[in-house]
Amino acid sequence: MVLATEPTGLVPPLSPKLDLLIRLGALLALGAATTSLRATVDRALKAGATESEIADVLVAIAPALGGARVVSTAPRLAIALGYELDADE
């Protein structure tokens, strides 16, 4: 049940949007690849999350991650959201 890709058995179940935002936070904390972040961001957007809410996930977990991880993860999240970053940034 814990490893299922769709929420099952939770009482009460999380909304799909909240579930995906939490999953995104876990992926960010683990330093997941941009491809994994993009897939989760796309699903979260389809579930009704806004870009602002998605960015807020990184802000919310920043105290637990620490500055170095936030700085290294933020560009991958931006790319997952569809932003193009210059090579110099």
C-alpha positions, -999 to +999 in steps of 0.1 A: +000+000+000+028+024+009+046+019-025+014+023-046+015+050-073-021+060-065-032+067-029-050+037-014-064+029+020-058+063+036-086+074+059-094+101+050-076+100+017-055+130+007-068+150-023-049+141-055-034+177-055-021+175-019-008+139-025+012+151-055+025+182-037+038+160-009+054+136-033+070+166-050+084+177-016+099+142-011+114+142-046+130+176-040+144+165-006+159+134-022+175+155-050+155+136-077+163+140-114+146+168-134+126+141-153+111+128-121+103+163-110+087+172-143+065+141-143+052+150-108+048+187-116+028+178-147+005+155-126+002+181-099-008+208-124-034+185-139-047+178-104-053+216-099-020+228-083-008+262-094+028+271-102+029+292-071+018+262-049+045+241-065+072+267-059+058+270-023+067+233-017+104+241-021+100+271+003+081+249+028+108+222+029+137+247+027+144+247+065+147+209+065+168+208+033+193+236+041+206+263+018+229+242-004+202+217-013+177+245-020+201+263-043+210+230-062+173+219-064+156+252-074+169+252-110+157+217-116+122+226-103+122+257-125+130+235-155+103+210-145+079+240-145+089+248-180+112+277-175+143+279-197+175+288-178+205+303-193+237+283-191+254+311-172+228+310-144 
